[in-house]
């Protein structure tokens, strides 16, 4: 079992880690997408659409992490 504070810290770190990776990937790839000459417009649209799905899913994960973190703030007694 993991103590409350360690669990809270780990969930917060995981949420921040995922958020930063997706944000960096999304912005870097979108910023560079037009500069990639070997990709057709159709391929660029596909990459952009896929990155948008990844970004939206990440927002859902961030929300779920937030819900878990909120649950921990409300229940400080348990081990997890």
C-alpha positions, 0 to 999 in steps of 0.5 A: 500500500502507498501512503496518501501523500505519495499517492497524491504526489504521484498522480499529480506528477503523472498528470503533469507529465502526460499534459506536457508530453501531449502539449509539446507533441501537439504544438511541435508537430502542428508548427512543423507540419507545413514545413514537411515537404514530403507529405501531401495535403491529405497526409498532413490533414490525417496527421493533424486530425490524429494529433487532435484526437490525441490532444482531446483524449489527453484532456480527458485523461487530465480530467480523470487525473483531476478527479482522482486527485480530488478524491484523495483530497477529500479522503486523507485517511486511506492508503492506496 
